[in-house]
Amino acid sequence: ALLVSAQLAVDRLWPSPARAELLRAVSPLITAAARADDRDPVPWRIALDHARGSKAGHRYFEELWEAAVRRAPHHYGCHVAALRYLGTFWHGSHGECFDFAERAAQDAPADSLVQALPVRAAFGYLTDLCGPEVGRARLDGAADRAADLSGRFPAADPWPAEVRNKLLFVLLRLERWDDARAQAALIGPYATSFPWTRVSDDPLGHFVRVREALLAGGPAAALAGLIPTPRRPDGGPQGSGGAHDH
């Protein structure tokens, strides 16, 4: 109950223009949730989201991160929350986000969703439209690592659906049509609203159009038009990406 209450409190306050100030009052609730089960990493994932929303300093973030990885070294939700914090703290400095994501992936088991962290960094770079350029080899490496992870799961498996949808988006932006076609087939019916909300008010309909065009083997020019320049994100505590508790 404490865990759910802490998450709901963060979610409720997040849209407020006074979010940073209001979220500070939630800290005792998150602390209580963490103390209720000292082994559970999820309260620390909430704490990392809270740190981002309350604009906490980097030293405090480091303390939270160390506490999270002591409990679960490869907890995907904690890694995603940490990457989101760093993306906000180092806005436009995508190299640092790639450094963090790549180190985490290298340390994680081959079948861990943490292997997809670099493709999240690639997605952030390709949709942020600011900051120093990231080399194509690094972007391709992130996509390759996520594709290797995707290949470890059966087609139409809901567990890696969030990763596969983001990977498909990145592959389309990189104009890797054959690889994108393979991921569209693997996703099956498990489309996720995000990242397609970044380019359409009808995200699931847009995904269906993307998949149909890919599987029909359309020309590159037609495929390139499937991913227009993304709109700015809404900045929600979970960034519209599901599966943050994995």
Sequence and secondary structure as in RCSB ss.txt:
>XXXX:A:sequence
ALLVSAQLAVDRLWPSPARAELLRAVSPLITAAARADDRDPVPWRIALDHARGSKAGHRYFEELWEAAVRRAPHH
YGCHVAALRYLGTFWHGSHGECFDFAERAAQDAPADSLVQALPVRAAFGYLTDLCGPEVGRARLDGAADRAADLS
GRFPAADPWPAEVRNKLLFVLLRLERWDDARAQAALIGPYATSFPWTRVSDDPLGHFVRVREALLAGGPAAALAG
LIPTPRRPDGGPQGSGGAHDH
>XXXX:A:secstr
 HHHHHHHHHHHHTTSTTHHHHHGGGHHHHHHHHHH TT SHHHHHHHHHHHHTT  HHHHHHHHHHHHHH TT 
HHHHHHHHHHHHHHTTT HHHHHHHHHHHHHHS TTSGGGGHHHHHHHHHHHH  SS   HHHHHHHHHHHHHHH
TTS TT STTHHHHHHHHHHHHHTT HHHHHHHHHHHTT   HHHHTTT SSHHHHHHHHHHHHHTT  HHHHHT
TS         TTTT   TT 
